[in-house]
Amino acid sequence: MVFLIAQAVPAAIANPTPPLWRVASKAGYFVGWIGVIGGTVLFLLVLRPLISRASAADRAVLERRFAQLLAASGAVFLVALYFQIAGVITRSKGAAKAHITYGQALNPATIWRYVSGPGVVTGIQYGLWVLAAIVLMLLWTRRFRAQLTWVASVALAITLVSHQITLFTTPSMSLDDAVDMAANHVHVIAVSVWMGGVAGLA
């Protein structure tokens, strides 16, 4: 039966090509995730112990370079979040099933109406991610660069806590759905740590 249905559905309908805005916004979002999570984990678990045993001159250079890398990751993440939440709004379906184009969703007023109304949980989640990005961007200043470990720890904690919000705000979730969502969260974090760690070392 499934085979017959699959034959009857044209390939273009069964596997529609996503619009460019969706591909670009999603890719930018994951690049930001990889930079923030992978970069902070790399520093805290790998580079920090090594740097502590380096000479004062080498430690200063490595900390400055990695602080700049984390600050840049925060900036990329901040920009990516704006375009990604517009994509979330475009794909969402309100009570009236009103269609919102991606161009309309990029309007700050549209974003505010969404996060202050039907998308309040999404607004909280993205707001925390914005906060984490801003915390990392503080590393462009010497004052906060001297607190690199503290800044990286705070940004990582905010990012991870915010990512788990959807685990506790989805009503009537079955055990299978909960396990599937938890596994998806672990998968995304693991990939971010791996790819961000490799990129940071490079």
C-alpha positions as a Markdown table, in Angstrom:
| # | Residue | x | y | z |
|---|---|---|---|---|
| 1 | Met | 0.0 | 0.0 | 0.0 |
| 2 | Val | 2.7 | 2.4 | 1.0 |
| 3 | Phe | 4.6 | 1.5 | -2.2 |
| 4 | Leu | 1.6 | 2.3 | -4.4 |
| 5 | Ile | 1.1 | 5.6 | -2.7 |
| 6 | Ala | 4.7 | 6.5 | -3.1 |
| 7 | Gln | 4.5 | 5.7 | -6.9 |
| 8 | Ala | 1.4 | 7.8 | -7.2 |
| 9 | Val | 2.9 | 10.9 | -5.7 |
| 10 | Pro | 5.2 | 12.8 | -8.1 |
| 11 | Ala | 8.8 | 13.2 | -6.8 |
| 12 | Ala | 8.5 | 17.0 | -7.0 |
| 13 | Ile | 5.6 | 16.9 | -4.5 |
| 14 | Ala | 7.0 | 14.2 | -2.3 |
| 15 | Asn | 10.4 | 16.0 | -2.0 |
| 16 | Pro | 9.8 | 19.6 | -2.6 |
| 17 | Thr | 12.8 | 21.8 | -3.1 |
| 18 | Pro | 13.0 | 24.2 | -0.1 |
| 19 | Pro | 13.2 | 27.9 | -0.9 |
| 20 | Leu | 16.5 | 29.6 | -0.8 |
| 21 | Trp | 15.7 | 31.7 | 2.3 |
| 22 | Arg | 15.0 | 28.6 | 4.3 |
| 23 | Val | 18.3 | 26.9 | 3.3 |
| 24 | Ala | 20.3 | 30.0 | 3.9 |
| 25 | Ser | 18.7 | 30.9 | 7.2 |
| 26 | Lys | 19.0 | 27.4 | 8.5 |
| 27 | Ala | 22.6 | 27.1 | 7.4 |
| 28 | Gly | 23.5 | 30.4 | 9.1 |
| 29 | Tyr | 21.7 | 29.3 | 12.3 |
| 30 | Phe | 23.7 | 26.0 | 12.5 |
| 31 | Val | 27.0 | 27.8 | 11.7 |
| 32 | Gly | 26.3 | 30.1 | 14.6 |
| 33 | Trp | 25.4 | 27.2 | 16.8 |
| 34 | Ile | 28.6 | 25.4 | 15.9 |
| 35 | Gly | 30.8 | 28.4 | 16.5 |
| 36 | Val | 29.2 | 29.2 | 19.9 |
| 37 | Ile | 28.9 | 25.7 | 21.4 |
| 38 | Gly | 31.9 | 24.2 | 19.7 |
| 39 | Gly | 34.1 | 27.2 | 20.4 |
| 40 | Thr | 33.2 | 27.5 | 24.1 |
| 41 | Val | 33.5 | 23.8 | 24.8 |
| 42 | Leu | 36.8 | 23.6 | 23.0 |
| 43 | Phe | 38.2 | 26.4 | 25.1 |
| 44 | Leu | 36.9 | 25.2 | 28.4 |
| 45 | Leu | 37.7 | 21.5 | 28.1 |
| 46 | Val | 40.8 | 21.5 | 25.8 |
| 47 | Leu | 42.6 | 24.8 | 25.4 |
| 48 | Arg | 42.2 | 26.2 | 28.8 |
| 49 | Pro | 44.1 | 23.4 | 30.5 |
| 50 | Leu | 46.9 | 23.6 | 27.9 |
| 51 | Ile | 47.1 | 27.4 | 28.0 |
| 52 | Ser | 47.5 | 27.3 | 31.8 |
| 53 | Arg | 50.8 | 25.4 | 31.3 |
| 54 | Ala | 52.1 | 27.8 | 28.6 |
| 55 | Ser | 54.4 | 30.7 | 29.1 |
| 56 | Ala | 52.9 | 34.1 | 29.9 |
| 57 | Ala | 53.6 | 35.5 | 26.4 |
| 58 | Asp | 52.1 | 32.4 | 24.7 |
| 59 | Arg | 49.1 | 32.4 | 27.0 |
| 60 | Ala | 48.4 | 36.1 | 26.3 |
| 61 | Val | 48.5 | 35.5 | 22.5 |
| 62 | Leu | 46.4 | 32.4 | 22.6 |
| 63 | Glu | 43.8 | 33.9 | 24.9 |
| 64 | Arg | 43.5 | 37.0 | 22.7 |
| 65 | Arg | 43.1 | 35.1 | 19.5 |
| 66 | Phe | 40.5 | 32.7 | 20.9 |
| 67 | Ala | 38.6 | 35.6 | 22.6 |
| 68 | Gln | 38.4 | 37.2 | 19.2 |
| 69 | Leu | 37.2 | 34.0 | 17.6 |
| 70 | Leu | 34.5 | 33.6 | 20.2 |
| 71 | Ala | 33.4 | 37.2 | 19.9 |
| 72 | Ala | 33.1 | 36.7 | 16.1 |
| 73 | Ser | 31.1 | 33.5 | 16.6 |
| 74 | Gly | 28.7 | 35.5 | 18.9 |
| 75 | Ala | 28.3 | 38.2 | 16.2 |
| 76 | Val | 27.6 | 35.5 | 13.5 |
| 77 | Phe | 25.1 | 33.8 | 15.8 |
| 78 | Leu | 23.3 | 37.1 | 16.6 |
| 79 | Val | 22.8 | 37.9 | 12.9 |
| 80 | Ala | 21.8 | 34.3 | 12.1 |
| 81 | Leu | 19.2 | 34.3 | 14.8 |
| 82 | Tyr | 17.4 | 37.3 | 13.2 |
| 83 | Phe | 17.0 | 35.6 | 9.9 |
| 84 | Gln | 16.2 | 32.2 | 11.5 |
| 85 | Ile | 13.3 | 33.5 | 13.6 |
| 86 | Ala | 11.9 | 35.2 | 10.5 |
| 87 | Gly | 11.9 | 31.7 | 8.9 |
| 88 | Val | 10.2 | 30.3 | 12.0 |
| 89 | Ile | 7.4 | 32.9 | 11.6 |
| 90 | Thr | 7.1 | 32.2 | 7.9 |
| 91 | Arg | 6.6 | 28.5 | 8.5 |
| 92 | Ser | 4.2 | 28.9 | 11.5 |
| 93 | Lys | 0.5 | 28.8 | 11.1 |
| 94 | Gly | -1.6 | 31.2 | 13.1 |
| 95 | Ala | -5.3 | 30.7 | 14.1 |
| 96 | Ala | -6.4 | 32.4 | 10.8 |
| 97 | Lys | -3.9 | 30.4 | 8.8 |
| 98 | Ala | -2.6 | 33.7 | 7.4 |
| 99 | His | 0.3 | 33.4 | 5.1 |
| 100 | Ile | 3.3 | 35.6 | 5.9 |
| 101 | Thr | 6.1 | 35.9 | 3.4 |
| 102 | Tyr | 9.7 | 35.7 | 4.4 |
| 103 | Gly | 10.1 | 39.4 | 3.5 |
| 104 | Gln | 7.2 | 40.3 | 5.8 |
| 105 | Ala | 8.6 | 38.2 | 8.6 |
| 106 | Leu | 11.9 | 40.1 | 8.5 |
| 107 | Asn | 10.0 | 43.2 | 9.7 |
| 108 | Pro | 10.9 | 43.8 | 13.4 |
| 109 | Ala | 7.3 | 44.7 | 14.0 |
| 110 | Thr | 6.2 | 41.3 | 12.7 |
| 111 | Ile | 8.8 | 39.5 | 14.8 |
| 112 | Trp | 7.6 | 41.4 | 17.9 |
| 113 | Arg | 3.9 | 40.6 | 17.3 |
| 114 | Tyr | 4.9 | 36.9 | 17.0 |
| 115 | Val | 7.2 | 36.6 | 20.1 |
| 116 | Ser | 4.8 | 38.6 | 22.2 |
| 117 | Gly | 1.8 | 36.5 | 21.1 |
| 118 | Pro | 1.6 | 33.0 | 19.8 |
| 119 | Gly | 5.4 | 32.5 | 19.7 |
| 120 | Val | 6.2 | 33.6 | 23.3 |
| 121 | Val | 8.1 | 30.5 | 24.1 |
| 122 | Thr | 10.1 | 30.9 | 20.9 |
| 123 | Gly | 10.7 | 34.5 | 21.9 |
| 124 | Ile | 12.1 | 33.5 | 25.3 |
| 125 | Gln | 14.4 | 30.9 | 23.7 |
| 126 | Tyr | 15.7 | 33.2 | 21.0 |
| 127 | Gly | 16.0 | 36.0 | 23.5 |
| 128 | Leu | 18.3 | 33.9 | 25.7 |
| 129 | Trp | 20.4 | 33.0 | 22.6 |
| 130 | Val | 20.7 | 36.7 | 21.8 |
| 131 | Leu | 21.9 | 37.2 | 25.3 |
| 132 | Ala | 24.5 | 34.5 | 24.9 |
| 133 | Ala | 25.7 | 36.0 | 21.6 |
| 134 | Ile | 26.1 | 39.4 | 23.2 |
| 135 | Val | 28.0 | 38.0 | 26.2 |
| 136 | Leu | 30.5 | 36.5 | 23.7 |
| 137 | Met | 30.7 | 39.7 | 21.8 |
| 138 | Leu | 31.9 | 41.4 | 25.0 |
| 139 | Leu | 35.2 | 39.6 | 24.5 |
| 140 | Trp | 36.1 | 42.2 | 21.9 |
| 141 | Thr | 36.9 | 44.5 | 24.9 |
| 142 | Arg | 40.0 | 44.0 | 27.0 |
| 143 | Arg | 38.1 | 44.2 | 30.3 |
| 144 | Phe | 36.0 | 41.1 | 29.5 |
| 145 | Arg | 38.8 | 39.4 | 27.6 |
| 146 | Ala | 40.6 | 39.1 | 31.0 |
| 147 | Gln | 37.6 | 37.0 | 32.2 |
| 148 | Leu | 37.6 | 34.7 | 29.2 |
| 149 | Thr | 36.9 | 31.5 | 31.2 |
| 150 | Trp | 33.9 | 33.2 | 33.0 |
| 151 | Val | 32.5 | 34.7 | 29.8 |
| 152 | Ala | 32.8 | 31.4 | 27.8 |
| 153 | Ser | 31.1 | 29.5 | 30.7 |
| 154 | Val | 28.2 | 31.9 | 31.0 |
| 155 | Ala | 27.6 | 31.9 | 27.2 |
| 156 | Leu | 27.7 | 28.1 | 27.0 |
| 157 | Ala | 25.3 | 27.7 | 30.0 |
| 158 | Ile | 22.8 | 30.2 | 28.6 |
| 159 | Thr | 22.9 | 28.5 | 25.1 |
| 160 | Leu | 22.4 | 25.0 | 26.5 |
| 161 | Val | 19.6 | 25.9 | 28.9 |
| 162 | Ser | 17.8 | 27.8 | 26.2 |
| 163 | His | 18.0 | 24.9 | 23.9 |
| 164 | Gln | 16.2 | 22.7 | 26.4 |
| 165 | Ile | 13.2 | 24.9 | 26.7 |
| 166 | Thr | 11.3 | 23.0 | 24.1 |
| 167 | Leu | 11.7 | 19.8 | 26.1 |
| 168 | Phe | 9.6 | 21.2 | 28.9 |
| 169 | Thr | 7.0 | 23.4 | 27.0 |
| 170 | Thr | 5.5 | 20.8 | 24.6 |
| 171 | Pro | 2.1 | 19.7 | 25.9 |
| 172 | Ser | 0.8 | 16.1 | 25.7 |
| 173 | Met | 4.1 | 14.7 | 24.6 |
| 174 | Ser | 4.3 | 10.9 | 24.4 |
| 175 | Leu | 7.3 | 9.0 | 25.7 |
| 176 | Asp | 8.4 | 8.2 | 22.2 |
| 177 | Asp | 8.2 | 11.9 | 21.2 |
| 178 | Ala | 10.1 | 12.9 | 24.4 |
| 179 | Val | 12.9 | 10.4 | 23.7 |
| 180 | Asp | 13.0 | 11.5 | 20.0 |
| 181 | Met | 13.3 | 15.2 | 20.9 |
| 182 | Ala | 15.9 | 14.5 | 23.6 |
| 183 | Ala | 18.0 | 12.4 | 21.1 |
| 184 | Asn | 17.7 | 15.2 | 18.6 |
| 185 | His | 19.0 | 17.8 | 21.1 |
| 186 | Val | 21.9 | 15.6 | 22.1 |
| 187 | His | 22.7 | 15.0 | 18.4 |
| 188 | Val | 22.7 | 18.8 | 17.6 |
| 189 | Ile | 24.9 | 19.6 | 20.6 |
| 190 | Ala | 27.3 | 16.7 | 19.8 |
| 191 | Val | 27.7 | 17.8 | 16.2 |
| 192 | Ser | 28.2 | 21.4 | 17.2 |
| 193 | Val | 30.9 | 20.4 | 19.7 |
| 194 | Trp | 32.7 | 18.2 | 17.1 |
| 195 | Met | 32.6 | 20.6 | 14.1 |
| 196 | Gly | 33.1 | 23.7 | 16.2 |
| 197 | Gly | 36.0 | 22.1 | 18.0 |
| 198 | Val | 37.7 | 21.1 | 14.8 |
| 199 | Ala | 37.1 | 24.5 | 13.2 |
| 200 | Gly | 38.4 | 26.2 | 16.3 |
| 201 | Leu | 41.6 | 24.2 | 16.4 |
| 202 | Ala | 42.2 | 24.9 | 12.7 |
